[in-house]
């Protein structure tokens, strides 16, 4: 599950059996095993 937090401009990633990860806007969000081939800069989620 991805939780997008616009106020802090970050994405929290929850995966079964793994520790929560946190991505800042200068990092790349990828789809992992669920959405192979998907990736986007986190900053792009916060642009108009």
KOLKOLSE-382312 format. One record per residue: z, y, x of N, C-alpha, C in turn; residue number from 1. Coordinates in steps of 0.1 Angstrom, whole numbers, plus 5000, padded with zeros to 4 digits. Example, Ala and Ser with C-alpha at 12.3 -4.5 7.8 and 13.67 -1.06 7.14 Angstrom:
2
+------+------+------+------+------+------+------+------+------+-----+
!  n_Z !  n_Y !  n_X ! ca_Z ! ca_Y ! ca_X !  c_Z !  c_Y !  c_X !   n !
+------+------+------+------+------+------+------+------+------+-----+
! 5078 ! 4943 ! 5132 ! 5078 ! 4955 ! 5123 ! 5078 ! 4967 ! 5132 !   1 !
! 5071 ! 4978 ! 5128 ! 5071 ! 4989 ! 5137 ! 5079 ! 5000 ! 5129 !   2 !
+------+------+------+------+------+------+------+------+------+-----+
END
This chain:
48
+------+------+------+------+------+------+------+------+------+-----+
!  n_Z !  n_Y !  n_X ! ca_Z ! ca_Y ! ca_X !  c_Z !  c_Y !  c_X !   n !
+------+------+------+------+------+------+------+------+------+-----+
! 5000 ! 4988 ! 5008 ! 5000 ! 5000 ! 5000 ! 5000 ! 5012 ! 5009 !   1 !
! 4992 ! 5022 ! 5005 ! 4992 ! 5035 ! 5012 ! 4999 ! 5045 ! 5003 !   2 !
! 5008 ! 5053 ! 5009 ! 5014 ! 5064 ! 5002 ! 5010 ! 5077 ! 5010 !   3 !
! 5002 ! 5085 ! 5003 ! 4997 ! 5097 ! 5008 ! 5007 ! 5109 ! 5005 !   4 !
! 5012 ! 5115 ! 5015 ! 5022 ! 5126 ! 5013 ! 5015 ! 5139 ! 5017 !   5 !
! 5010 ! 5147 ! 5007 ! 5003 ! 5159 ! 5010 ! 5012 ! 5170 ! 5017 !   6 !
! 5024 ! 5171 ! 5013 ! 5033 ! 5181 ! 5018 ! 5035 ! 5180 ! 5033 !   7 !
! 5037 ! 5167 ! 5037 ! 5039 ! 5165 ! 5052 ! 5026 ! 5161 ! 5059 !   8 !
! 5015 ! 5159 ! 5051 ! 5002 ! 5156 ! 5057 ! 5003 ! 5143 ! 5065 !   9 !
! 5008 ! 5133 ! 5059 ! 5009 ! 5120 ! 5065 ! 5007 ! 5109 ! 5055 !  10 !
! 5004 ! 5097 ! 5060 ! 5002 ! 5085 ! 5052 ! 5012 ! 5074 ! 5057 !  11 !
! 5019 ! 5069 ! 5047 ! 5028 ! 5057 ! 5050 ! 5021 ! 5045 ! 5046 !  12 !
! 5022 ! 5035 ! 5054 ! 5015 ! 5022 ! 5052 ! 5025 ! 5011 ! 5051 !  13 !
! 5024 ! 5004 ! 5040 ! 5033 ! 4992 ! 5038 ! 5025 ! 4980 ! 5037 !  14 !
! 5028 ! 4970 ! 5045 ! 5020 ! 4957 ! 5045 ! 5031 ! 4946 ! 5045 !  15 !
! 5028 ! 4936 ! 5037 ! 5037 ! 4925 ! 5036 ! 5039 ! 4918 ! 5049 !  16 !
! 5052 ! 4916 ! 5052 ! 5056 ! 4910 ! 5065 ! 5056 ! 4919 ! 5077 !  17 !
! 5053 ! 4932 ! 5075 ! 5052 ! 4941 ! 5087 ! 5061 ! 4953 ! 5085 !  18 !
! 5065 ! 4959 ! 5095 ! 5073 ! 4972 ! 5094 ! 5064 ! 4983 ! 5089 !  19 !
! 5070 ! 4992 ! 5082 ! 5062 ! 5004 ! 5077 ! 5056 ! 5012 ! 5088 !  20 !
! 5044 ! 5016 ! 5086 ! 5038 ! 5025 ! 5097 ! 5036 ! 5038 ! 5091 !  21 !
! 5035 ! 5048 ! 5099 ! 5033 ! 5062 ! 5095 ! 5022 ! 5068 ! 5103 !  22 !
! 5012 ! 5074 ! 5097 ! 5001 ! 5080 ! 5104 ! 5001 ! 5095 ! 5101 !  23 !
! 5000 ! 5103 ! 5112 ! 4999 ! 5117 ! 5111 ! 4984 ! 5121 ! 5109 !  24 !
! 4982 ! 5134 ! 5107 ! 4968 ! 5138 ! 5104 ! 4959 ! 5137 ! 5115 !  25 !
! 4964 ! 5135 ! 5128 ! 4954 ! 5134 ! 5139 ! 4951 ! 5120 ! 5142 !  26 !
! 4955 ! 5110 ! 5133 ! 4952 ! 5096 ! 5135 ! 4942 ! 5091 ! 5125 !  27 !
! 4937 ! 5079 ! 5127 ! 4927 ! 5073 ! 5119 ! 4933 ! 5062 ! 5110 !  28 !
! 4930 ! 5063 ! 5097 ! 4934 ! 5053 ! 5087 ! 4923 ! 5043 ! 5086 !  29 !
! 4926 ! 5030 ! 5087 ! 4916 ! 5020 ! 5085 ! 4921 ! 5010 ! 5074 !  30 !
! 4911 ! 5003 ! 5069 ! 4914 ! 4994 ! 5058 ! 4919 ! 4981 ! 5061 !  31 !
! 4921 ! 4978 ! 5074 ! 4927 ! 4965 ! 5078 ! 4919 ! 4953 ! 5072 !  32 !
! 4927 ! 4943 ! 5068 ! 4921 ! 4931 ! 5063 ! 4916 ! 4933 ! 5048 !  33 !
! 4922 ! 4942 ! 5041 ! 4919 ! 4944 ! 5027 ! 4906 ! 4951 ! 5025 !  34 !
! 4903 ! 4961 ! 5033 ! 4890 ! 4969 ! 5033 ! 4884 ! 4969 ! 5046 !  35 !
! 4879 ! 4958 ! 5051 ! 4873 ! 4958 ! 5065 ! 4861 ! 4967 ! 5066 !  36 !
! 4861 ! 4975 ! 5077 ! 4850 ! 4984 ! 5079 ! 4853 ! 4998 ! 5074 !  37 !
! 4864 ! 5000 ! 5066 ! 4867 ! 5013 ! 5061 ! 4876 ! 5020 ! 5072 !  38 !
! 4873 ! 5032 ! 5075 ! 4881 ! 5041 ! 5083 ! 4878 ! 5055 ! 5080 !  39 !
! 4888 ! 5064 ! 5081 ! 4887 ! 5078 ! 5080 ! 4898 ! 5085 ! 5087 !  40 !
! 4895 ! 5097 ! 5092 ! 4906 ! 5104 ! 5098 ! 4916 ! 5108 ! 5087 !  41 !
! 4929 ! 5107 ! 5090 ! 4939 ! 5111 ! 5080 ! 4937 ! 5126 ! 5075 !  42 !
! 4934 ! 5134 ! 5084 ! 4932 ! 5148 ! 5081 ! 4922 ! 5150 ! 5070 !  43 !
! 4912 ! 5142 ! 5069 ! 4901 ! 5143 ! 5059 ! 4907 ! 5141 ! 5045 !  44 !
! 4918 ! 5134 ! 5043 ! 4924 ! 5133 ! 5030 ! 4930 ! 5146 ! 5025 !  45 !
! 4932 ! 5155 ! 5034 ! 4939 ! 5168 ! 5030 ! 4929 ! 5180 ! 5030 !  46 !
! 4917 ! 5178 ! 5031 ! 4907 ! 5189 ! 5031 ! 4902 ! 5191 ! 5017 !  47 !
! 4898 ! 5203 ! 5014 ! 4893 ! 5206 ! 5000 ! 4879 ! 5204 ! 4999 !  48 !
+------+------+------+------+------+------+------+------+------+-----+
END
